Amino acid sequence: MTGHAAETPEIVPVAMFKAAEFEEPGPAATPGDDNLVYRLVHHLIPEGRSGKPVPADISSPGPDTANYPNSPFTLPKGRSYIETVPGTFSLAGDDGTPGTWSWPFMMRTGLTDNAELRIISQGPTVVGATATDPEIDGFAPLVFDLKIHLWGEQDWLYWPVVGVEAFLLSGLASRPFQIGTEPGMALLVDHRLPGDWVIEWNVGCYGNGVQSLPDDLSLPDLGAQWAVQKQLTPKLAVFYQGFYNAAGIPYFPSDLVSGLGAQWNATQRLAVYTSYNWSLDGIGSPSGGYSGFAYAY
């Protein structure tokens, strides 16, 4: 033997049950990452992140309008999404619930890495005629929303990731859809499981609005949304979802609903998604669907 000590190989811990989606490399920088909104947020809120802009990435944290529950994750500081769902419809029900069409949208920007400002609306909306009421149409109320990521990371397995959302439904709407100013709050929870499975659920308290013609469009006092999602490839996911008493957006006029859908991340910035849903209790619309897209910038 020589007088030198034998070198000990470096031991690298391995997460044996880590889902493959968490091992993907980070997004690459793209032209336009250092855009006007990004610079404005960092000018108004200078503390925190510095250096090169975080690349725009539609997969992190991902669209909130792809399925019913909202993710507890927030956008990085200065990054933004626009999400729009032009193909949102529900069929007329045998109980007199009218058929509807609407074009929901959401604009969201990260104020910090753990808080984002969101402006949401059901958008242009048409509520079909019934035996007793004529068709109405107009622009649904604007909702001003703040989502906060409380704790948890995307590579946490089994342990819940938690966020909270507080929002205010405003009177900024066409006259038929003005249902007063309504506050609300929701708890957002995410469970990451082995094999690229994700369970998301929300539970919240919502204002009920004034008893009037568009009351069918307002949210009940208590509600919950959930989704079970499987990541088939790095770009394609399928999900089973549902809600009780509160569809949020995309809009669906029923009390207890489930449905199936899919999301495809077409590029680093663009995702498209679709879903078809049906009533489980025979109240309200029997079925309906939506298709939309989200763009990161």
Buried (B, 14 or more C-beta within 10 A) or exposed (E): EEEEEEEEEEEEEEEEEEBEBBEEEEBEBBEEBEBEEBEEBBEEBEEEBEEEBBBBBBBBBBBBBBBBBBBBBBBBBBBBBBBBBBBBBBBBBEEEBBBBBBBBBBBBBBBBBBBBBBBBBBBBBBBBEBEEEEEBBBBBBBBBBBBBBEEBEBEBEEEBBBBBBBBBBBEBBBEBBBBBEBEBEBBBBBBBBEEBBBBBBBBBBBBEBEEBBBEBBBBBEEBBBBBBBBBEEEEEBBBBBBBBBBBBBBBBBBBBBBBBBBBBBEEBBEBBBBBEBBBEEEBBBBBBBBBBBBBBB
